[in-house]
Amino acid sequence: MVRIQKKHTLVVVALLSIFSLTGVFYTLAVKKALGSKAIVIESQNKSKQKEIEPQNITASPQESAEGVAVILPQTAVTDEEIPVSPTQAKDAQAVATSGAVEAGSTYPLHKNITVTYFWAGEEAGKDNKNISNLPSAWDEQWVRHFGGVDSPRNRSGYFPSDFAPKENPFYFALPYNDFNSKGDRREEVANVIPWAKSQKWKNDESMLKNQWIKIIKGDKVAYAQWQDVGPFKEDDVDYVFGKALPKSKTNNNAGLDVSPAVHDILGLSDIDHVDWQFVPFSAVPDGPWKKVITTSQIYWQ
């Protein structure tokens, strides 16, 4: 009886050992078969997590007077500290793809053009033929919407030092307006503005405001948005959209006005010479000119 029990015990132990070893081999085989796939899946999950991980935003957007979300820090900041709000970037892209200077188009490079500078809030005086820049050609409340007087004397980098601008401090003026003095659209615009037929324009929408140009001075380049008309003409079609020289004889045939930010980044004299050309938004590289992007349209009371 004892011998039979021992024999049975040995059989049971042997069977348990076989089952145990079989389980180990099975586990190793499964790991070997699925290990590489599991690594791939884990890698893919990490990649997806990285793609959808939100970026840190240090300031929250608020609404401007025109309903355009902009970043408004509590104190004046330098140009390196102002981020582009998500709404601004989206609105700028909408402008870029709807009625803007068309990508892939070739526009004349205007060479050796006399350039002067002006600013939002510049009061009328002898230097500007008593033309006030408190309003602009398209915005009767330009200074308020910009955020203050863009004084060339109070700067923090390329930005005004007394306030955080609500609109792009890289701006310019060219001597053509798509509206006449009565506020009516000029009849010739469809034939003279290259991108005029790219969309159906609203009655209170300028075809020119907010468009971009590239400005070159030697080996320096800047980009800016169209925010006013001047320096001293408003109907110089052949120059602005063609290859003619400016009609104005004032200030050595000045054909371009630029903001203090553009003036400073290019190292311009009060009266200087530059090359310039229309460019689509898609061709505008990152830089201080993209820290705050103007998307507002005409404001006439």
C-alpha positions, 0 to 999 in steps of 0.5 A: 500500500505504501509503495502504491502511494509513493508511485502515485505521488511520483506520477503526480509530481512528474505531471505537475512539472511537465505542466509547469514547464509547458506554461513557461515555454508558452509564456516565452513564446507568446512574449516573443511573438507579440513583443515587437508588436507591443513595442510598435503599438506603445510607440504609436500611442506615444506619438499620438499623445505627443501630436495632440498634446496642447501647447502652453499658452501664457496669456488668454485671448480677450476681445478687441473693439472689432471682436478680434481676439488678441493677447493683451498683457497687463503691462507693456512688453517687448516684441519678443514676449508677445505671442500670436493668439490662436484666433489671430492666427486663424483670422490671418489664415482666412485673410490669406486664403480669401481675397489676399495677394494670391500665392504663386503670383508674380508682382513687380519689385519696386526698386530704389523707392524713396521711403519716409516714416509715420506712425499711428497717432502722429499729429498734423504738422509741417513734416506731413503737410498737416495730415493727421494720422490719428485716423487712417484712411480706413479706420476713423478710430485707428489710435484707439484700435491700435491701442495708443500712439505708436510713438517712435521715441518710446520703444521697447524693441520694435514695439511701443514701450507704453502699451501692448499694441492690439494691431500689428506695429509693422505697417505701411502706407501706399498712395492708392485707396480703393475707396474715394473721398465719399466712401464709394468703391472706385470704379477701376478697382476690378481692373487695377488691383490684381486680386480684386476678382478673387472673391466677392467683396462686401461694401465695407471691406477694403481690398487693400487693408491688411495686405502684406509687402516685403521691404528690402534695404541692402541685406535686411528684409522686413514684412509689413501690413497695409494700414493707411494711404500715402505718403501724399497721393491716393490714386497712383495706380501705375506706380502701386500696381505697375512699374511706374515711378511714384507721381508725388514730387514731395520728399524726393518722390516718396512712394512708401511710408513705413511705421517706426517698427519697420524703420528701426528693423531696417535701420532707415534714415528719416528719408531713405530708399528701399525695394518693396514687393507685394507678397502672399501671407503664405510667403511671410516668414516668422518674425516680429511682424507676426507677433500681432497680426491685424485682421480688422476691416474698415471702421467708419462712423 
